[in-house]
């Protein structure tokens, strides 16, 4: 798992962890930087973003992280809850990321490798991450993601 996704990269201290409210449509708008940055060189990557969205689906990835498909106002973005084994002692916001993942699993269930429908409405914060263009559905066309998710508050759905 890339260090950018776990806030353990060498530029992690450049990230402003206080979340800035935005929308998924706003995250989807800018063109993807080319080449895809391997360091935090864009403003998007140096901020923690907060959105209100519906989690349409979630799944467990091979590295143990949980991938969320977030939807609002005809736009999608993917978000990630890293596996605890992928977080190092140097990961910023490590406790918050671990607590967020644990809360999600406790309230919404254990993820499986295949996509699971959900429909929960959440207030979620995550750090901007450029993944390159996705060719799959339920993702930002510009490759923008929120990785890692640093907080998640359920508004409706799950238990």
N, C-alpha and C positions, 0 to 999 in steps of 0.2 A: 504494500500500500504506500503510495507516495507520501512523503513527510508533510506536504502541504495539506493533505486531507486529515492529518492528525494534529496539526498545529505544533509539530516538532521540527519544522524546517528552520534554517538559520535566520530567516527573516520574520519569525513568528512574533517578535516583540514590536514589529511595525503595525500589527493588527490592533485596531481600536475595538476593544471588546464590548463597549457600551453599544447595544444594538440601535441601529437607525431604521425607523419604519419605512417600508417601501411596499411595492406590489410585485406580484409575479410578472405582470405585464411589463413593468418598468425594468425588471431584471432581464426579460427576454428581448428588450429593444436594442441595446448596443450591438454592434458587430463584434464578433469574436476576434481577439487579437491573433495575429499570425506572425510567427509561429505561436502555438499555445505556450504561454509562459511557464517556465519551470521554477521561477522565483516570483516573489510577490512584487511585481513591477507595476501593476495597475491599481487604481483606487478601489475597484471592485474587490480585489483580493486582500485589501488592507482594511476591510471593514466587516463587522458583524451586522448582518441584515435581519430585520424582523418582518414577517409577513403573516397575514391571516389567510388560511387556505384550508382546503379539504384534502385529506390524505385519501386518494382514490385507491391506491394499492401499496403493498409493501412486500418485501422478500428478503431472504437471507442470501448474501453473496458468498462465493467460495472462500474468501478471506475471513468470513465471520462477521462482516459488517452488515448492517441493515440498511437497505435502500428504500426510500420513500418517494412516491410520485405525488407531488403537490399540485393542486389545481385551484385556480380562481380566475373568473372573468375571461374564460376561453383561452387561458394560457397555462402552461405546465412548466415546472422546474423539478429536478431531482434533488434530493437531500440525503445525507448519509449520517448514520450513527455508527462510528467505528467500533470494531471489536475491541474489548479490553486488552487483548494480547497485542494489538497493534499500537496502543498508546504507550509511549515511553515516559519515564519519570520527568523528562524535559518538555513534555507536551503541555502547552498553555491551556488553562481552563480544564485540566484533566478531570478534576472532581466533578465539575459541572457536566462535562460530556458523559462521564460514567453514570452519574445520577439520572441524566436525561434518558439514556438508553435503558437503564433499569426500570425507570418509571414507565416508559413506553411498553416494554415487554410485560410488566406486571398488569398494566391496564388494558392493553390491546392484544396480548397473546404472543406466543412464541412464533417467530417467523419461520417459514419453510423456503426451500430453494425456488419454488414456483411462486409467481405473483399471487397474492391473496387480496381480495377486495376488502375495502375497509369503510370509507365514507365518513370518517371522523373529521370534525372541524377543529382546527388547532391554531394557536398563536405560536409560531415557531421562529427561532432565531438560529442563524448559522452563518459561517464565514464564507465569503465569496470564493469560488473556485472555478477555474476554466478547465473543462475536461476535453475540449475539442468537440467537433460536431457529432451529434448523435444521429444515428440512422434509424432509431427505434421510436416508438410512440411514447407519449407521456413524458417528454423531456423538452427542455428549452432548445429551440432550433439553433441558437448561437453557442450551445455547449455550456452555458452558465449553470452552476449548481451551488448548493449550500453545503459545504463540507469543512469541518464537522458541524453537526447541529449542536448548539451550546445550551439551548433551552427549548422546552416544548410544553405548552399548557393546553390541555384538552378543554375545548369549549363545549363540544357535544360529541357523543359517540364513545365507544369502548365502555369500560366500567369505571 
